[in-house]
Amino acid sequence: MRVESIRSLSEAEIAKQLAELDAISERALKEQEEKDRKLKEYRALNKIEYFNLPVEEDGIPANPLQEELLSAWEDPYFKIFTYTGGNRIGKTTIGAIVGISTMLGYWPWNRKRLYFPHNKPRKVRLIGEDWEKHISRVVIPAWEEWWPKGRSVKKKKNNMGVDAFWQDELTGSTMEIMSNNQDSGLHEGWHGDLIIYDEPPKRDIRVANARGLIDRQGRELFCMTLLKEAWISREVINARNDDGSPDRTVYNIDGDIYSNVGYGITIEGVEQFAKTLTDEEKQARLHGKPSYKK
């Protein structure tokens, strides 16, 4: 539309052109609102693509402990990672983030490829506690929340009615869930790239699974509040080589519940939770220091 000099137009013509400009502005506004709506919808369905990005980029920042783990994960020298501390430090979340990224083969927020010593579909195993209270109510909802919805995934239920086997249809990569309450013999015979322990495993469960990492030079990720299984502190966190020197392939991250304040929890919520705890429970659940570590 060509706008004539105002002096050469009648009032009716001026009003007509102003109406046309208003209509153009309204269409542009509606188009922008529609774009914003679609972006918001996409973001809600693909949260993992916005993880570890700053707020100014509409991201979901990782907390300091999670950020440290993601950075260390890029160094193939490290084979065992422990992410321990108080309750609510984002343990299950970071397990899901690392597990899904392993299946995809890259970090979804920047498309940076992850190192693997092979070109085969990746295989992940996740060890949870009991099927009903922990795996069904905590682990699987976290994976469903962070799995990118534009990515096709096949799921198979086990005899407990739980979606215990996931396969990424694009890469063929898989994730299998097992329970810490199962007999260790059921954990034998598997081989893969990554084992995620969501809460402390029994020692025989760990041994049965870890042997499956030999062929692919795989990794272990322990995401835990250490209220039990004291052997993990001795044999994993403080692992030693045969000559007594520290095992430097183990990367330990430990933090208290306050590390996640502002990243999903509030100080008010933490303080309210603290009122329900004894002094010993505060050390374990807020600071991640169980009695056997004192």
N, C-alpha and C positions, 0 to 999 in steps of 0.2 A: 504494500500500500504506500502511495506517495502522498506525503503530507504537504498541502499547498500552504502558501503564506497566509497567516491568520487574517491579515487585512483584506485578502481577496475572497474570503469565505463568508457565507451567511451564518447566522446563529444556528440554523438547522443543520448546515453542513458540518460546522464545528462540533455540534452535539453528536452527529453521526460518526465522525472520525474518533471522537473520544470514546464512544460506545464500542467501536471496533477495537481500539487499544485496550479497553477494559476486558473485552472478550479474549484477546490474545493473552493478556496477563493471567486471566483466570484459567485458561487452558494450560499455560506453562506451569501455574501453581499446582493444578491437578495432576499434571504429568510428573512433577517433582514429588508430590505426595505419594503417587503410585510407585515411583522408584524407591522412595524411602520405605514404603510398606513392604515391597518385595525384598529389599535388602534386610529389613528387620526380620522377616520371615525366614530368609535364607540363613541368617546368622543364628536364629534360634534352632534351626534344624542341623546346622553344621558348626556347633560351638568349638569343636577342636581346631578349626581353621583360624580361630581368633585367640586361641590360648597362647600365652607367653608373648602377647603383643601389648604395647602400652595402651592406656585408656584413651589417649588422644587419637589413636587409630581404631577406636571402637573395639579395642581388644579386651581380653580377660587375662590380666597379668598373673603370672605364676608367683607364688609367695617366694621369699628368699631361699627357703630350703629346696623347693621344687626347681627353682632357677639354677641352683648349684648342681642338682642332680642332672638336669638336662645338659648342662655344660660339660660335666664330667663324662656323660654318656657318649659324647662324640670322640672320646679318646679310646681306641680299641685296646689299649694296654690294660685297662681295668676290666676285670671279669666278674667280680662280685660287688654288689652295691647293697648297703644297708641304709634304710631310711626310717629312723626310729625317733622316739620321743613321746611327748604327751598325746593325749587324745586330740582329735580334730586338727591335725596338722596337714591334712590333705593326702593321707597315705593311699587310700583306695583310689582317689582321683589320679594321682601321679602314676599308680600302677596301671590304670586304664589308659592313660595318655601314652605311656611308654609301650604298653602291649599293643595298642591299636597302631601306633606309628611303626612298630616292628613289622606288623602284618602288611602295612601299606608299603613299607620300605623307605619312608622319608618322614620328616617333620611336616605335618599338614599346614602349619602357619607360614612356613617359608619355602617349602618344597625342597629343602636340603636333604640329599640322600644320606641314608645311614649305611655304615660299613658292615658288610657281611663277607665272609671268606668263601662264598659260593653264590651261584645264580639260581638256586632252587626257591620254590615258595617257602616262606618262613613258617616255622612251627613254634607256637607259644603254648605253654602249659601254665595254668593258674591254679594254685592250691589255696582253697578257702577252708573255713571251719566246717560247721554242720550245714547240710543242704537247706534246711528250712529257715533258720534264723539269720544266718550270715550270708550264705551264697545267694539265696533267692531274694533276700530283702536288702542286701547291701551291695554285693559285688555285681550281680547282673544289672540292677538299675543304674549303676555307675557306668557300665559299659554301654548300655542302651542310651544313656544321656550323651555320651561323648562320641559314639559311633556316628560318622558322617552319614546323614540320611540319604544323600544322593548316591551313596555307594551300596550296591547290592550285596547282601550277605545271606548265606544259607545258615539256618539254625536247626539243630537236631536235639530232641529231648532225650534225656536218659530215663531209666526206669523209675526215677523219682519225680518225673514230670518237669524237670528243670532243663532249660536250654543250655546244655553243657558242652555243645560242640558248635563252633562258629567257623564258617569258611567264607573268606572274601572271594567273591565270584570273579573279580578281575585278575587277581594275582594267584589265586589258589591257596593263599596262606591260610593257616588254621589256628584256632585257639581252642584248647580243651580244658575244661574245668574238672578238677578232682577235689575230693574232700580229705582234710587232715584226719578225719575219723574213719576213713577206709583202711583196710589192711594194707600194709606197705607192699605186699606182694602184688596188689593190683596196680601199683605205680611203676612196676618194673617193665622193661621192654620198650619203653618210649625213647625216642631220640628227637632232638630239636634244637632251637636257637635261644630260647629264653624261658626261664621259669620265674614266675612271680608268686611270692608267698604273701598273701594278704592275711596278716597275723602270724605269730610264730608257729612253725611246723614242728612236729616231733622229729627227733634226730633220724630215726629209721626211714621216715617219709622223705626227709631231705636227701639222705644217701641214695635211696631208690630212684629219686628223680635226677639228682645231679649226675649220675652215671650216664644219663641220656644226652648230656651236653658234650661228651667227648668227641664224637665224630665231627660236629659242626663248630667246635670251639665256642660253645654257647656261653650265656651269661645267666647269673642269678640276681634277682632283685627282691630283697627282704623288706617289706613294708609293715612295720610292727610297732605296737606299744608293748614293751617288754614286761608283761606282768607274770609271765611264766617261761618255761623252757630256758633255764639259765645257761645251758650248754651253748646257746647261740652267742652269748657274750664272750665265753671262753674260746670257742672254736671258730667262730666266724668274724665277729667284730675285732677280736684280738688275735686273729690267726697268725701263726708263726710258720716259718720255713723249717726245714729239717735242721738247719744250723742255728736255730733260735732267733734269727732275725725276723722282723715284722714282714708279713706277706703284703707287699706293696700293690698287688693286683686287687686288693680289697679297698673299696672307697666307702668310708663311713660318713653319714650325715645324721646329726642328732640335734633336735631342737625341742623347745617347749611349746605348749599350746598357744602362747602369745605370738609365736612366729606367723600364725595364720590370721591374727586379728587384722581386719581390713581387707582380707582376701576371702571372705565367705562367712566369717564369724565376727562378733562384736565383743568389746571388752565387757559390756554389760552382761552379755550372755555367759562369758567365762566366769565373771564374778558371781553370778547367780548359781552356776554349776559348782563353783568352789565351796559354796555354803553347805552343800550336801556331803562334803568329804571330810574325813579325819585328816590329821596332819600327815600320816603315813600315806593315805590315799592321794593327798595333794602332791606328794613327791612323785608318786607313780603316774597319776593320770594327768597332772598339769605339767610336770617337768620331765616325765619319762624316766624316773629314777626308782625302779622297784627295790624292795627291801634287800634282795640278794646282791645288789650292786653297792650296798653301803659298807 
